[in-house]
Amino acid sequence: MALRPLLAEYGASLKVLDADRDPALERYDELVPVLLLNGEEICHYFLDEAKLRAALKGRAYG
């Protein structure tokens, strides 16, 4: 998984949700897979590493 090194680097964790089973996520139905950080869409379809790094930079995780 391409996310694992980034998650480890920033001390972040991943929670996988099923957009088909969660009504709060139904708006992402056509965008799966989608990556959200604190409810903010970072990217969909493909991992945008630069955008994710920018979003993670300066945030504390643990």
C-alpha positions in Angstrom: 0.0 0.0 0.0 1.5 3.3 -1.1 0.0 5.1 2.0 1.9 3.0 4.6 5.3 4.8 4.3 3.6 8.3 4.5 1.5 7.3 7.5 4.6 6.0 9.2 6.6 9.1 8.4 4.0 11.4 9.9 2.8 9.1 12.6 -0.7 9.1 11.2 -3.2 6.2 11.0 -5.7 5.0 8.5 -9.3 4.1 9.0 -11.0 2.3 6.1 -14.7 3.1 5.7 -17.2 1.6 3.3 -18.9 4.4 1.4 -21.7 2.1 0.4 -22.6 1.3 4.0 -22.2 4.8 5.5 -24.9 7.3 4.6 -22.6 10.1 5.6 -20.2 9.1 2.8 -22.7 8.5 0.0 -21.6 11.7 -1.8 -18.2 9.9 -2.5 -19.9 7.0 -4.2 -18.5 7.7 -7.7 -15.1 8.9 -6.3 -14.0 5.7 -4.6 -11.3 5.3 -3.5 -11.2 8.6 -1.8 -8.8 9.9 0.9 -10.1 12.2 3.6 -8.1 13.9 6.3 -10.2 15.1 9.2 -13.2 15.2 6.8 -11.4 17.1 4.1 -11.0 15.4 0.7 -7.3 15.1 -0.2 -7.6 13.1 -3.4 -9.7 10.4 -5.1 -9.1 7.6 -7.7 -5.3 7.9 -7.2 -3.0 8.9 -4.4 -1.7 12.5 -4.7 1.4 12.1 -2.6 2.3 15.8 -2.8 -1.1 17.0 -1.7 -1.2 14.5 1.1 2.2 15.5 2.3 1.1 19.2 2.3 -2.0 18.3 4.3 -0.1 16.2 6.8 2.8 18.7 7.3 2.6 20.5 10.6 -0.1 18.3 12.0 0.4 16.2 15.2 -0.7 12.6 15.2 -0.3 9.9 17.7 
